[in-house]
Amino acid sequence: MNAIVACDSTWGIGYCGQLQKPISADLKRFKELTWGKVIIYGRLTMNTHPGGKPLPGRLNIVLTSDPDFTVEGAIVAHNVAEVLEHIEDLKREHKLTDDDFFVTGGSSVYKQFLDYTNRVYVTQHFKSYPSDCDFPDLNSDPNFKLSSVGEWQEENGSYFRYLTYERNSIA
Ligand SMILES: NC(=O)c1ccc[n+]([C@@H]2O[C@H](COP(=O)([O-])OP(=O)(O)OC[C@H]3O[C@@H](n4cnc5c(N)ncnc54)[C@H](OP(=O)(O)O)[C@@H]3O)[C@@H](O)[C@H]2O)c1
């Protein structure tokens, strides 16, 4: 599956439950890449969505340990194994492939699914910002290689670029 994340220059990804520096071009790209796909995220990340709700146009899987949690517009899963079962069911029933699944955060969920992640779409900020949670440093992870590096772009004085990391194939 894929992961998609916006990181600052030190792999920080959020502060006080929010994104560090939302960039509208990046949010648009997030929508384009995930539209019609399956997105998997933790309950705290759902609070960062508009209205604190599942995102439209995508099949949402939200993780929580609360057995009574329900939300309209999302499948609720209670552990990693349950998410993986949903993924296998969706692949079988809807002929989906690994590429149709995106882990969208937050920090705890990215880390728990990294072993199942084959490609990571990173929006890299040029600067660092205050952060209290992070994404694992993929430059130090021998399982991943940097496969594409976009040009630096600017929006309202903030510089960012798009990177792609791919899992090294097992020889
Ligand atoms: N920069 C980016 O691209 C990006 C993307 C997404 C999020 N973020 C940031 O990341 C931060 C949130 O990350 P986070 O790690 O604090 O929270 P999170 O991963 O979004 O959500 C954590 C919650 O998910 C549930 N959960 C996680 N793993 C579970 C498991 N194995 N079994 C059952 N439930 C599980 C738990 O919910 P319960 O407490 O209900 O049990 C847990 O409290 C925010 O600052 C957000 O802005 C950044």
The ligand as a Gaussian input file, in Angstrom:
#p B3LYP/6-31G(d) Opt

LIG

0 1
 N        1.571000      15.871000       8.018000
 C        0.705000      14.951000       7.638000
 O        0.681000      14.550000       6.479000
 C       -0.266000      14.402000       8.641000
 C       -1.247000      13.488000       8.261000
 C       -2.124000      13.001000       9.227000
 C       -2.018000      13.441000      10.538000
 N       -1.043000      14.312000      10.858000
 C       -0.873000      14.785000      12.234000
 O       -0.642000      13.670000      13.067000
 C       -1.115000      14.000000      14.372000
 C       -2.009000      12.872000      14.851000
 O       -1.225000      11.681000      14.927000
 P       -1.346000      10.731000      16.204000
 O       -0.325000       9.660000      16.087000
 O       -1.342000      11.582000      17.441000
 O       -2.823000      10.175000      16.085000
 P       -3.538000       9.237000      14.963000
 O       -2.573000       8.191000      14.504000
 O       -4.197000      10.088000      13.951000
 O       -4.692000       8.595000      15.829000
 C       -4.366000       7.886000      16.983000
 C       -5.594000       7.152000      17.429000
 O       -5.923000       6.152000      16.454000
 C       -6.368000       5.004000      17.118000
 N       -5.419000       3.906000      16.867000
 C       -4.152000       3.990000      16.378000
 N       -3.618000       2.769000      16.273000
 C       -4.555000       1.887000      16.691000
 C       -4.602000       0.480000      16.821000
 N       -3.556000      -0.312000      16.479000
 N       -5.721000      -0.099000      17.310000
 C       -6.789000       0.670000      17.652000
 N       -6.811000       2.018000      17.541000
 C       -5.711000       2.616000      17.076000
 C       -6.470000       5.342000      18.590000
 O       -7.758000       5.889000      18.765000
 P       -8.561000       5.804000      20.172000
 O       -7.881000       6.787000      21.068000
 O       -9.955000       6.172000      19.801000
 O       -8.424000       4.396000      20.656000
 C       -5.413000       6.410000      18.734000
 O       -5.598000       7.256000      19.838000
 C       -1.849000      15.327000      14.273000
 O       -0.980000      16.380000      14.670000
 C       -2.122000      15.441000      12.781000
 O       -2.231000      16.782000      12.347000
 C       -0.169000      14.821000       9.947000

